[in-house]
Amino acid sequence: MTRHQRALLAVCLAGAAAVAATTSALAAGSTDATASPSPAPTATAQPTQATTTPPPAVEDFAYPGADRILRDQGITLKQGDGHIVLADCATTPDADIQVMSRTSTGGQFCFRVTGASGYLTLEMKDVFALKTQSHPIRATLTPSGQTQTQVVDVAKNQFTPVGEGVSTGTAPTVLVELRATG
């Protein structure tokens, strides 16, 4: 509580005590409504620095629950703006983005897009196709064992093979970024 708030509280308590004393005096039959009230209580507790300073608000855009998702599903969700979120393919059959990968037990990972655009950085191995519904996307992939990236644009309502899905003998790819572009 700030010094100003404590002073305001003391004034309010003093006023309430004065009203209570006047009401009591009138109820007792006194005609002197100016009887002196009992002294108002005062606040004496001083807040400590720890209770008056809120913790700093720092947003690092790290994906919530990323450790659990890596452990359970084998993909690393790094960070994003919150507009592309992992979804359960079984309960979201019409997911905005479907990523086909050999690392998934069901063969695919699903994502919902919650805004007009969004981004998510991740690391998903052995991706061979991308499918979109209502949002076009831009996917950035890295062929396994290489440092160069390739960017693939996928129009809405399209299925696009990538990496091994393009042709036999093509290196497996790692999906490193998804962007919903409109």
C-alpha positions as CSV (number, residue, x, y, z in Angstrom):
1,M,0.0,0.0,0.0
2,T,1.4,3.4,-1.0
3,R,1.9,6.3,1.4
4,H,-1.0,8.1,-0.3
5,Q,-3.3,5.1,0.0
6,R,-2.5,4.8,3.7
7,A,-3.3,8.5,4.3
8,L,-6.5,8.2,2.4
9,L,-7.5,5.1,4.5
10,A,-6.7,7.0,7.7
11,V,-9.0,9.9,6.7
12,C,-11.8,7.5,5.8
13,L,-11.5,5.6,9.1
14,A,-11.4,8.9,11.0
15,G,-14.6,10.1,9.2
16,A,-16.3,6.8,9.9
17,A,-15.4,6.9,13.6
18,A,-16.8,10.5,13.8
19,V,-20.1,9.5,12.2
20,A,-20.3,6.5,14.5
21,A,-19.7,8.6,17.6
22,T,-22.2,11.2,16.6
23,T,-24.8,8.5,15.8
24,S,-24.2,6.9,19.2
25,A,-24.5,10.2,21.0
26,L,-27.8,11.1,19.3
27,A,-29.2,7.6,20.0
28,A,-28.3,8.0,23.7
29,G,-30.4,11.2,23.8
30,S,-27.6,13.8,23.8
31,T,-28.4,17.0,22.0
32,D,-24.7,17.7,21.6
33,A,-23.9,16.3,18.2
34,T,-20.4,17.6,18.5
35,A,-19.3,15.2,21.2
36,S,-15.7,14.4,20.6
37,P,-15.3,11.0,18.9
38,S,-12.8,8.4,20.0
39,P,-9.5,8.7,18.2
40,A,-9.4,7.0,14.8
41,P,-7.3,3.9,14.3
42,T,-4.1,4.4,12.3
43,A,-2.3,2.0,10.1
44,T,1.2,1.3,11.4
45,A,2.3,-1.7,9.3
46,Q,4.9,-0.7,6.7
47,P,5.1,-2.7,3.5
48,T,8.4,-4.2,2.6
49,Q,10.1,-3.7,-0.7
50,A,9.4,-7.3,-1.7
51,T,5.6,-6.8,-1.3
52,T,5.4,-3.5,-3.2
53,T,7.5,-4.2,-6.3
54,P,5.8,-6.6,-8.7
55,P,8.1,-9.0,-10.6
56,P,9.2,-7.9,-14.0
57,A,7.0,-8.9,-16.9
58,V,9.3,-10.4,-19.6
59,E,7.8,-12.3,-22.5
60,D,10.3,-14.7,-24.2
61,F,7.6,-16.2,-26.5
62,A,8.8,-19.7,-25.5
63,Y,6.2,-22.4,-26.4
64,P,4.3,-23.4,-23.3
65,G,4.7,-27.1,-22.3
66,A,7.5,-27.6,-24.9
67,D,9.4,-30.0,-22.6
68,R,6.4,-32.3,-22.3
69,I,5.6,-32.2,-26.0
70,L,9.2,-33.1,-26.8
71,R,9.1,-36.0,-24.4
72,D,5.6,-37.3,-25.5
73,Q,5.6,-36.5,-29.2
74,G,9.3,-36.1,-30.2
75,I,9.1,-32.6,-31.7
76,T,10.7,-29.4,-30.4
77,L,8.4,-26.4,-30.3
78,K,10.7,-23.4,-29.7
79,Q,8.8,-20.2,-29.8
80,G,6.1,-18.2,-31.7
81,D,3.6,-15.5,-31.4
82,G,0.8,-17.8,-30.1
83,H,-1.2,-17.8,-33.3
84,I,0.0,-21.3,-34.5
85,V,-0.7,-23.9,-31.8
86,L,-0.3,-27.7,-31.7
87,A,-3.6,-29.5,-31.9
88,D,-4.7,-33.1,-31.4
89,C,-5.3,-34.6,-34.9
90,A,-7.8,-37.0,-33.5
91,T,-10.1,-34.2,-32.2
92,T,-9.2,-31.6,-34.8
93,P,-9.6,-33.4,-38.1
94,D,-10.0,-30.1,-40.0
95,A,-6.8,-28.6,-38.5
96,D,-5.5,-25.5,-40.4
97,I,-2.1,-27.1,-40.9
98,Q,-1.1,-30.8,-41.1
99,V,2.5,-31.8,-41.2
100,M,3.2,-35.4,-42.3
101,S,6.3,-36.9,-40.7
102,R,7.8,-40.3,-40.1
103,T,8.4,-39.4,-36.4
104,S,4.7,-39.2,-35.6
105,T,2.9,-42.4,-34.5
106,G,-0.2,-41.3,-36.5
107,G,1.9,-40.0,-39.4
108,Q,1.0,-36.4,-38.9
109,F,1.1,-33.4,-36.6
110,C,-1.8,-30.9,-36.6
111,F,-1.8,-27.2,-35.9
112,R,-4.5,-24.6,-35.5
113,V,-4.1,-21.0,-36.7
114,T,-5.8,-18.6,-34.3
115,G,-5.2,-15.3,-36.1
116,A,-4.9,-14.0,-39.6
117,S,-1.2,-14.7,-39.5
118,G,1.3,-16.3,-37.1
119,Y,4.6,-18.0,-36.8
120,L,6.1,-20.9,-34.9
121,T,9.7,-22.0,-34.8
122,L,10.2,-25.7,-34.2
123,E,12.3,-28.7,-35.0
124,M,10.4,-31.6,-36.5
125,K,12.4,-34.3,-38.2
126,D,11.6,-36.5,-41.3
127,V,8.8,-34.2,-42.7
128,F,7.6,-35.4,-46.1
129,A,4.5,-33.4,-46.8
130,L,2.4,-30.3,-45.7
131,K,-1.3,-29.8,-46.0
132,T,-3.3,-26.6,-45.4
133,Q,-6.9,-25.8,-44.9
134,S,-8.0,-22.1,-44.6
135,H,-4.6,-20.5,-44.4
136,P,-1.7,-20.3,-46.8
137,I,1.6,-21.0,-45.1
138,R,5.3,-20.6,-45.7
139,A,7.4,-23.4,-44.3
140,T,11.2,-23.3,-43.8
141,L,12.9,-26.7,-44.0
142,T,16.5,-27.9,-43.7
143,P,17.6,-31.0,-45.4
144,S,19.1,-33.4,-42.8
145,G,22.8,-32.9,-42.3
146,Q,22.9,-29.5,-44.1
147,T,22.8,-25.9,-43.0
148,Q,21.1,-24.3,-45.9
149,T,17.4,-23.9,-45.7
150,Q,14.6,-24.1,-48.3
151,V,11.4,-22.2,-48.2
152,V,8.2,-23.7,-49.4
153,D,5.0,-21.7,-49.9
154,V,1.8,-23.8,-49.7
155,A,-1.5,-22.2,-50.8
156,K,-4.6,-22.7,-48.7
157,N,-6.4,-26.0,-49.3
158,Q,-3.3,-27.6,-50.8
159,F,-1.2,-30.7,-50.2
160,T,2.5,-30.2,-51.0
161,P,5.2,-32.9,-50.8
162,V,8.6,-31.9,-49.4
163,G,12.0,-33.6,-48.8
164,E,11.6,-37.3,-49.2
165,G,8.0,-36.8,-50.4
166,V,9.2,-35.1,-53.6
167,S,11.2,-38.0,-55.0
168,T,12.9,-41.2,-53.9
169,G,16.5,-40.5,-52.8
170,T,15.8,-37.0,-51.6
171,A,17.3,-36.3,-48.2
172,P,14.9,-36.2,-45.2
173,T,14.0,-32.7,-44.1
174,V,13.7,-31.0,-40.7
175,L,10.8,-28.4,-40.5
176,V,12.2,-25.4,-38.6
177,E,9.6,-22.7,-39.1
178,L,5.9,-22.4,-40.0
179,R,4.3,-19.1,-40.9
180,A,0.6,-18.5,-41.6
181,T,0.6,-15.8,-44.3
182,G,-3.0,-14.7,-44.6
